[in-house]
Amino acid sequence: IYIVFPAPSEVMDDISVIRLDASIAIRTGNANAALDQIAAWDSAAASIPIAAAIRGAFPTGEQRQATRQLRAELHQIRQSIVAKDFLAASEKLPAVEQLQAETKLIFTGGGS
């Protein structure tokens, strides 16, 4: 199980790479790559609470809310990409990157 669901900190490290690849794909207008990276980011984000729970650290309400907000913003970016509105998707990136940073902080001990 630990291999399928690495520790939340490891998932966050993976997301850093995915986030960069997603940003590049969006900014260059590569819809297929952007959709793939956003899907990977969403999947990784969804696994964070599960990975924490497997390790006995059941997610708090704050952690669950942070994950929900992050995933909702990723969905908004995905919708922009599907509509071929790369400008809107690009403009949404800073907000989702901020949510990612907040989620990381909350899951790695910086939140309550």
C-alpha positions as CSV (number, residue, x, y, z in Angstrom):
1,I,0.0,0.0,0.0
2,Y,2.9,2.4,0.8
3,I,4.1,2.1,-2.8
4,V,0.8,2.9,-4.3
5,F,0.2,5.8,-1.8
6,P,3.5,7.4,-0.9
7,A,3.7,9.8,2.0
8,P,2.0,13.1,1.6
9,S,5.4,14.9,1.4
10,E,6.5,12.6,-1.4
11,V,3.2,13.3,-3.3
12,M,3.9,17.0,-2.9
13,D,7.3,16.5,-4.4
14,D,5.8,14.8,-7.4
15,I,3.2,17.5,-7.7
16,S,6.0,20.1,-8.0
17,V,7.2,18.4,-11.2
18,I,3.6,17.9,-12.5
19,R,2.8,21.6,-11.8
20,L,5.8,22.8,-13.8
21,D,4.9,20.5,-16.7
22,A,1.3,21.6,-16.6
23,S,2.3,25.3,-16.6
24,I,4.5,24.8,-19.6
25,A,1.9,22.9,-21.5
26,I,-0.8,25.6,-20.8
27,R,1.5,28.5,-21.7
28,T,2.5,26.8,-24.9
29,G,-1.1,25.9,-25.9
30,N,-0.5,22.1,-25.9
31,A,-4.0,21.0,-24.9
32,N,-3.3,17.3,-24.8
33,A,-0.3,17.6,-22.6
34,A,-2.0,20.2,-20.4
35,L,-5.0,18.0,-19.9
36,D,-2.8,15.0,-19.1
37,Q,-0.8,17.1,-16.5
38,I,-3.9,18.6,-14.9
39,A,-5.4,15.1,-14.6
40,A,-2.1,13.8,-13.0
41,W,-2.1,16.8,-10.6
42,D,-5.7,16.2,-9.7
43,S,-5.1,12.5,-9.1
44,A,-2.0,13.3,-7.0
45,A,-4.0,15.8,-5.0
46,A,-6.8,13.3,-4.4
47,S,-4.3,10.8,-3.0
48,I,-2.8,13.1,-0.4
49,P,-5.6,12.6,2.3
50,I,-5.6,8.9,1.6
51,A,-1.8,8.7,2.0
52,A,-2.1,10.5,5.3
53,A,-4.9,8.3,6.5
54,I,-2.9,5.1,5.6
55,R,-0.1,6.4,7.9
56,G,-2.6,6.9,10.8
57,A,-2.8,10.7,10.4
58,F,-6.4,11.1,9.5
59,P,-7.0,14.3,7.6
60,T,-8.5,17.2,9.6
61,G,-11.4,19.3,8.3
62,E,-8.9,22.0,7.3
63,Q,-6.8,19.5,5.3
64,R,-9.9,18.0,3.6
65,Q,-11.1,21.5,2.7
66,A,-7.7,22.5,1.3
67,T,-7.7,19.4,-0.9
68,R,-11.3,20.1,-2.1
69,Q,-10.4,23.7,-3.0
70,L,-7.3,22.7,-4.9
71,R,-9.2,20.1,-6.9
72,A,-12.0,22.5,-7.6
73,E,-9.5,25.0,-9.0
74,L,-7.8,22.3,-11.1
75,H,-11.3,21.5,-12.5
76,Q,-11.7,25.1,-13.5
77,I,-8.4,25.1,-15.3
78,R,-9.3,21.9,-17.1
79,Q,-12.6,23.4,-18.3
80,S,-10.6,26.4,-19.7
81,I,-8.2,24.0,-21.5
82,V,-11.1,22.0,-23.0
83,A,-12.6,25.3,-24.2
84,K,-9.2,26.1,-25.8
85,D,-9.1,29.2,-23.6
86,F,-5.4,29.0,-22.7
87,L,-5.3,32.6,-21.6
88,A,-8.0,31.9,-18.9
89,A,-6.2,28.7,-17.9
90,S,-2.9,30.6,-17.6
91,E,-4.5,33.3,-15.6
92,K,-5.9,30.7,-13.1
93,L,-2.4,29.1,-12.6
94,P,-1.2,31.5,-9.8
95,A,-4.3,30.9,-7.7
96,V,-4.1,27.1,-8.0
97,E,-0.3,27.3,-7.3
98,Q,-1.1,29.3,-4.2
99,L,-3.7,26.7,-3.1
100,Q,-1.1,24.0,-3.7
101,A,1.4,25.8,-1.5
102,E,-1.2,26.2,1.2
103,T,-2.2,22.5,0.9
104,K,1.4,21.5,1.3
105,L,1.8,23.7,4.3
106,I,-1.3,22.3,5.9
107,F,-0.4,18.7,5.3
108,T,3.3,19.0,6.3
109,G,2.6,20.5,9.7
110,G,2.2,24.2,8.9
111,G,-1.5,24.2,9.4
112,S,-3.7,23.4,12.4
